[in-house]
């Protein structure tokens, strides 16, 4: 039990918490008894406090009524007055309710005085609305009506005036009336007291202007007399308005405000009496409270001590260790594997975590080392493949190009036979090179499946045409279906990769079969409305495979028997590439085989159904240009003299005569500055200036911003292709150059020349 406690953080924490809970339970029992003694005193305090709160609320409501009365005096809004009456009713009801709850004589007497004061306050409120209406009638109706009558009369006088002087006097008189009305409004409503003298002055100015106007014109005398009477009427109404305003303000600011102050004084007395009562209650219950307070203080002190002990333990024993481990993990996640993991000596949960972190660090060191080795191996492999591809394809281009040029010359039968052997051997070497590069692309993840519509029967037809010469030379039968069920003849998928798999499997079957047959069969496994699952099987009656060798059959560069390489040739990559391509398609290559009886390779794939596909086209045997070769000038940028000869020969075969050559990019750039070329065939790797740099600089020339520049290179890796496009090249031809591809490129870009 003791070892479990020392080796477990959870057990330690639970033990401390259990001790803390026990102490709190003891304290709770003692305090509960003391609280019962204080309960009665608390009830009395609550009643008195409730009384004080009610009186405070009543006093607050009365002050609010006073403020609302002032607002009502400014706006006359009936909603505000309704609010005043509603608050007054609440005050009366609350005060009456409070009187029923009180038994103390002094407090009851004070509440009675408050009740009488509230009644008087209500009577004052009844007069407020009446006084306001009197004031509003004078200020808001009678004075504006007199002013409007005077303005209308002056408008009539102005219309009937004939002299400029009289019109000017009428205009001045109108302006004085406007000023008079404005000053009266500011004095009565905004309490701008200096405006009263302005009103008196305006009235005198009206008299002076009327005298001048009457002596100036004999017309409109009745109207001028009416103006004089309106002035007198305005003066009297203004005086009445002042008195009405005073009456209202006296009621609000003196009577109601006085009642409010008196109520506040009574509330203060009530508050004093309440405090005295509370003091008495305090004295009677002080002994019990003191005892309870001592117990609470003691329990609080003990709780704080326990809490500090627990916090110190938690910080020193747990938090600090967790922070250290957290920092260690952060360093590990940031890639710093040189740190020393702390807390590995502990026997509890943190020790387990620390040991796990240390193992994680060790594993990551090993993984990083393995990763670096793998990356270095991959880099070396990629560089080797790229260099190998370039170094082999460059002379291969010369060999195959020269073979094609020699084929167009007169040769003796023996020479033609030797030339055919050179051509066949070169193409076999090119197949091996392409297989190695395909395997590298698959392993590096650079091959992505495409999806397009194709016709399955067209593929079968093409395969039959491709392998018929081989099987006839070996006197074996080739069994390929002549037709496919129309319900799944048109499919969506990667036609090129499916064809590559079938070609590899058929090539192997034909290669290892000396007699009998090679067959390709397609079986419908399942079908839905949108997709179909097909089983492809390639069978032969060849040499077969021993059971012990099947497990390594799909490994790269391996064959069932080392003697097979000597007897049949090949790199052993066909099955590896096929299996990896099928894996990308979601399938697996399977095999059944018996020695000397033959083999069957089969796989099943799922493809989407399609409604149509491009019709099957036979290969074009008459390869030719679709434009006049005399109207095009081509620049060949190539450092290899042999490849220059090959390219010029291939172009000459197409009757293109306007051909120039450049040994490097610098010469090509200088030629472009002085000459015009319709198409540029650009090698990538050259001395002095490479093709990438040359293309970039040529694109800066105004005459060559859109000229087609075609890469002619032995670098066939995807990154090389992308570098060409990034530099501004339009297309890409890999060495050795296929004559058909060259013609296709020329036909594609001659319209852009």
Secondary structure by P-SEA (a helix, b strand, c coil): caaaaaacaaaaaaaaaaaaaaaaaaaaaaaaaaaaaaaaaaaaaaaaaaaaaaaaaaaaaaaaaaaaaaaaaacccaaaaaaaaaaaaaaaaaaaaaaaacccaaaaaaaaaaaaaaaaaaaaaaaaaaaaaaaaaaaccaaaaaaaaaaaaaaaaaaacccaaaaaaaaaaaaaaaaaaaaaaaaaccccccaaaaaaaaaaaaaaaaaaaaaacccaaaaaaaaaaaaaaaaaaaaaaaaaaaaaaaaaccaaaaaaaaaaaaaaaaaaaaaaaaaaaaaaaaaaaaaaaaaaaaaaaaaaaaaaaaaaaaaaccaaaaaaaaaaaaaaaaccccccccccccccaaaaaaaaaaaaaaaaaaaaaaaaaaaaaaaaaaaaaaaaaaaaaaaaaaaaaaaaaaaaccccaaaaaaaaaaaaaaaaaaaaaaaaaaaaaaaaccbbbbbbbbbaaaaaaaaaaacaaaaaaacbbbbbbcccccccccccccaaaaaaaaaaaaaaaaaaccccbbbbbbbbccccccbbbbbbbbbcccccccccccccccccccccccccccccccccaaaaaaaaaaaaacbbbbbccccccccccbbbbbbbbbcccccccccccccccccccccbbbbbbcccaaaaaaaaaaaaaacccbbbbbccaaaaaaaaacccccccccccccccccaaaaaaaaaacccccccbbbbbcccccaaaaaaaaaacccccccccccaaaaaaaaaaccccc
